Amino acid sequence: MSNSSSITEFLLLAFADTRELQLLHFWLFLGIYLAALLGNGLIITAVACDHRLHTPMYFFLLNLSLLDLGSISTTVPKAMANSLWDTRAISYAGCAAQLFLFVFLMSAEYFLLTVMAYDRYVAICKPLHYGTLLGSRACVHMAAAAWGTGFLYAVLHTANTFSVPLCQGNAVDQFFCEIPQILKLACSDVYLREAGVLVVAVCFGFGCFVFIVLSYGQIFRAVLRIPSEQGRHKAFSMCLPHLAVISLVISTAVFSYLKPPSTSSPSLDLVMAVLYSVVPPALNPLIYSMRNHEIKDALRKLITGCFSEGINFLLCFA
């Protein structure tokens, strides 16, 4: 039996036992990570460089891409390194830092998605007041509130999780340091205390979820009253990608954190963790750009401009 004072490192879950499957996991995660870096990087660059995208919706999308880059960079590179070097170890401080950053970035993303639901509600249900309710200062304040709330949430849960005495060894049944998996190593009575704190936080998150649902209820009522089919199509194209992202993140994260212990298994936990921590940052750029002509035009203009400048640069040395 061990306790937290004697633990200097944790052992993360290995994706495979054979060397071939470890390398396959490395290349698979590398492909997903590069896709996330490319997609989110392009959106950040397009929004920053194209003045037509300097609107509240795209300002929040830029923040979402920054959070996605941060969250996937917190977990995937370490998992890739462990597979490549055939190790499972992560230091105690590294585990605490990883948990803090992941909770911070994912919580901030969830609160930002709530703000984005409000943005869509005002744009569709109160278009005449859009400029007043979502001016540049209000947008900055709402984005800062999302980041700040995520930070406080992460401080609370990181401090609580790592103040718990650990009595069940140091093997974490996940490919990154996740709160439920760390709590499984705690003494049973303390586990219930921290689990109670987690439930209170989830209830707060549920309030945001109710706000999102009510916002989209009003949005869909307003959209169905739009007389023109083109107008309805444009409104749905603005809202459905956001709703798809929210549904994926919330459903998988809630299942991972609130499922009964009797249904827990390493393979199921692994799949759920990948679905809410790895897939959204890679898919968000595709989801938001696939049905958005303004993003497509900005990316096309950006890529064409970079290609032209590259050709001109080469011709200068010809």
C-alpha positions in Angstrom: 0.0 0.0 0.0 1.3 3.4 -1.0 0.4 7.0 -0.3 0.7 10.2 -2.3 3.8 11.4 -0.3 5.7 8.4 -1.6 4.6 8.6 -5.2 7.1 10.3 -7.5 5.5 9.2 -10.8 2.4 7.6 -12.3 2.1 4.9 -14.9 -0.2 5.8 -17.7 -2.3 3.2 -19.7 -0.4 1.6 -22.5 -2.4 1.4 -25.8 -0.8 -1.9 -26.7 1.7 -4.5 -25.5 3.4 -5.3 -28.9 5.9 -3.0 -30.4 4.1 -3.0 -33.8 0.8 -1.8 -32.3 2.6 0.8 -30.2 4.1 2.3 -33.4 0.8 2.1 -35.1 -0.7 4.1 -32.3 2.1 6.6 -32.5 1.5 7.2 -36.2 -2.3 7.3 -35.8 -2.1 9.9 -33.1 0.6 11.8 -35.0 -1.8 12.1 -38.0 -4.7 13.3 -35.8 -2.4 15.8 -34.0 -1.0 17.2 -37.2 -4.6 17.5 -38.7 -5.7 19.4 -35.5 -2.6 21.7 -35.7 -3.2 22.4 -39.4 -7.0 22.9 -39.2 -7.0 25.1 -36.1 -4.0 27.0 -37.2 -5.6 27.8 -40.6 -8.8 29.0 -38.8 -6.8 31.2 -36.4 -4.8 32.7 -39.3 -7.8 33.2 -41.5 -9.8 35.0 -38.8 -6.8 37.1 -37.7 -5.9 38.1 -41.3 -9.3 38.6 -43.0 -11.1 41.7 -41.9 -14.4 40.3 -43.1 -14.2 37.7 -40.3 -13.7 40.3 -37.6 -17.1 39.7 -36.2 -18.3 38.2 -32.8 -19.0 34.8 -34.2 -15.5 34.4 -35.7 -13.8 36.0 -32.6 -15.3 33.2 -30.5 -14.3 30.7 -33.2 -10.7 31.9 -33.0 -10.8 31.4 -29.2 -12.3 27.9 -29.7 -9.4 27.0 -32.0 -6.9 28.3 -29.5 -8.4 26.1 -26.8 -8.6 23.1 -29.1 -4.9 23.5 -29.9 -4.0 23.7 -26.2 -6.2 20.8 -25.1 -4.9 18.3 -27.7 -1.3 19.5 -27.1 -1.7 18.7 -23.4 -2.5 15.0 -23.9 -1.5 13.6 -27.3 2.2 14.5 -27.5 2.9 12.7 -24.2 0.9 9.7 -25.3 2.8 9.6 -28.6 6.2 9.9 -26.8 5.3 7.0 -24.5 4.3 4.8 -27.4 7.4 5.7 -29.3 9.9 5.2 -26.4 7.9 2.2 -25.0 7.3 3.7 -21.6 4.3 4.5 -19.4 5.9 6.9 -16.8 4.8 10.5 -16.1 6.2 12.4 -13.2 4.0 13.5 -10.3 4.4 17.1 -11.2 3.9 16.4 -14.9 0.7 14.5 -14.1 -0.6 17.4 -12.0 0.3 19.9 -14.7 -1.3 17.8 -17.4 -4.5 17.4 -15.3 -4.6 21.2 -14.5 -4.1 22.3 -18.2 -6.5 19.7 -19.6 -9.3 20.7 -17.1 -8.6 24.4 -17.6 -8.8 24.2 -21.4 -11.7 21.8 -21.6 -13.7 23.7 -19.0 -13.0 27.0 -20.8 -14.1 25.5 -24.1 -17.3 24.3 -22.6 -18.1 27.8 -21.2 -17.1 29.3 -24.5 -19.5 27.0 -26.3 -22.2 28.3 -24.0 -21.2 31.9 -25.0 -21.3 30.9 -28.6 -24.9 29.6 -28.1 -25.8 33.0 -26.8 -24.2 34.6 -29.8 -26.2 32.5 -32.2 -29.4 33.2 -30.2 -28.9 37.0 -30.4 -27.9 36.8 -34.1 -31.1 34.9 -35.1 -33.7 35.9 -32.5 -32.7 39.5 -31.8 -30.8 40.6 -34.9 -31.6 44.3 -34.5 -29.9 44.3 -31.1 -26.9 42.2 -32.1 -24.5 45.1 -32.4 -25.5 46.5 -29.0 -25.5 43.2 -27.1 -22.4 41.8 -28.7 -20.1 44.8 -29.2 -16.4 44.3 -29.2 -16.0 45.1 -25.5 -18.8 42.6 -24.5 -17.2 39.9 -26.7 -13.8 40.4 -25.0 -15.5 40.3 -21.5 -17.4 37.1 -22.3 -14.4 35.3 -23.8 -12.3 36.4 -20.8 -15.0 35.1 -18.4 -14.9 31.7 -20.2 -11.1 31.5 -19.9 -11.1 32.8 -16.3 -13.9 30.4 -15.1 -12.1 27.5 -16.7 -8.9 28.5 -14.8 -10.7 28.7 -11.5 -12.4 25.4 -12.1 -9.1 23.8 -12.9 -7.4 25.2 -9.8 -10.2 23.9 -7.6 -10.2 20.4 -9.0 -6.4 20.0 -9.3 -5.9 21.1 -5.7 -8.7 18.8 -4.5 -7.6 15.8 -6.5 -3.9 15.9 -5.5 -4.7 16.7 -1.9 -6.3 13.3 -1.6 -4.2 10.5 -0.1 -3.5 7.8 -2.6 -3.7 4.2 -1.3 -4.1 2.1 -4.5 -0.7 2.4 -6.2 0.3 4.6 -9.1 -1.1 2.9 -12.2 -3.6 5.2 -14.0 -6.1 3.4 -16.3 -6.0 6.2 -18.9 -3.5 7.5 -21.5 -3.4 10.9 -19.7 -4.0 12.1 -16.1 -7.8 12.3 -15.7 -9.6 13.1 -12.5 -11.8 9.9 -12.3 -8.7 7.7 -12.9 -6.6 9.5 -10.2 -9.5 9.3 -7.8 -9.6 5.5 -8.3 -6.2 5.4 -6.6 -7.5 7.3 -3.5 -8.7 5.9 -0.2 -12.4 5.1 -0.3 -13.7 7.6 2.2 -11.7 10.5 0.6 -12.8 9.4 -2.8 -16.4 10.1 -1.8 -15.5 13.6 -0.6 -13.9 14.6 -3.9 -16.5 12.8 -5.9 -19.0 15.1 -4.2 -17.1 18.2 -5.3 -17.1 16.8 -8.8 -20.8 16.3 -8.8 -21.4 19.9 -7.6 -19.2 21.1 -10.5 -21.1 18.9 -12.9 -24.4 20.4 -11.7 -22.9 23.9 -12.5 -22.0 22.6 -16.0 -25.6 21.2 -16.3 -26.8 24.8 -15.8 -24.8 25.8 -18.8 -26.2 22.9 -20.8 -29.8 23.9 -19.9 -29.0 27.4 -21.1 -27.7 26.0 -24.4 -30.7 23.8 -24.9 -33.1 26.7 -24.2 -31.1 29.0 -26.5 -31.4 26.5 -29.4 -35.0 25.9 -28.7 -35.7 29.6 -29.3 -33.3 29.6 -32.3 -35.1 26.7 -34.0 -38.5 28.3 -33.3 -37.3 31.5 -35.0 -35.7 29.7 -37.9 -38.8 27.7 -38.7 -40.7 31.0 -39.0 -38.3 32.4 -41.6 -40.4 32.5 -44.8 -37.6 32.0 -47.3 -36.0 28.5 -47.7 -32.6 30.2 -48.4 -32.8 32.1 -45.1 -33.7 28.9 -43.2 -30.8 27.1 -44.8 -28.3 29.9 -43.9 -29.6 29.9 -40.3 -29.3 26.1 -39.9 -25.8 26.1 -41.5 -24.7 28.6 -38.8 -26.2 26.6 -35.9 -25.9 22.9 -36.7 -22.1 22.7 -36.6 -22.0 24.4 -33.2 -24.7 22.0 -32.0 -22.8 19.0 -33.3 -19.6 20.0 -31.4 -21.6 20.6 -28.2 -23.4 17.2 -28.4 -20.1 15.3 -29.0 -18.2 17.0 -26.1 -21.0 16.9 -23.6 -22.2 13.4 -24.2 -18.8 11.7 -24.0 -17.5 13.8 -21.2 -20.6 13.3 -19.0 -20.4 9.6 -19.6 -16.7 9.5 -18.7 -17.1 11.5 -15.5 -20.5 10.3 -14.2 -20.9 6.7 -15.3 -21.5 4.1 -12.5 -18.3 2.4 -11.4 -19.9 -1.0 -12.3 -19.9 -0.1 -16.0 -16.3 1.0 -16.0 -13.7 -0.8 -18.0 -10.3 0.2 -19.4 -11.3 -0.2 -23.0 -14.6 1.7 -22.6 -12.9 4.5 -20.6 -10.2 4.8 -23.3 -12.7 5.1 -26.1 -14.7 7.7 -24.3 -11.6 9.7 -23.4 -10.5 9.7 -27.1 -13.9 10.8 -28.2 -14.1 13.9 -25.9 -10.4 14.8 -25.7 -8.8 14.0 -29.1 -11.6 13.9 -31.7 -13.2 17.3 -31.2 -10.0 19.4 -31.6 -9.3 17.6 -34.9 -12.9 17.7 -36.2 -13.9 21.2 -35.1 -12.1 23.0 -38.0 -13.7 20.6 -40.5 -17.2 21.0 -38.9 -17.1 24.8 -38.8 -15.6 25.2 -42.3 -17.5 22.5 -44.1 -20.8 24.5 -44.3 -19.3 28.0 -43.9 -18.7 29.8 -47.2 -17.0 32.8 -45.5 -14.4 30.5 -43.8 -13.9 28.7 -47.1 -13.4 31.9 -49.0 -11.0 33.2 -46.4 -8.9 30.0 -46.4 -8.9 29.9 -50.2 -7.7 33.5 -50.3 -5.1 32.8 -47.6 -3.7 29.7 -49.3 -3.7 31.4 -52.8 -1.9 34.4 -51.4 0.7 32.3 -49.7 1.3 30.2 -52.8 1.6 33.3 -55.0 4.1 34.9 -52.5 6.1 31.6 -52.5 6.3 31.6 -56.3 7.4 35.2 -56.4 10.0 34.5 -53.8 11.4 31.7 -55.8 11.4 33.7 -59.0 13.5 36.4 -57.3 16.3 33.9 -57.0 15.8 32.3 -60.5 
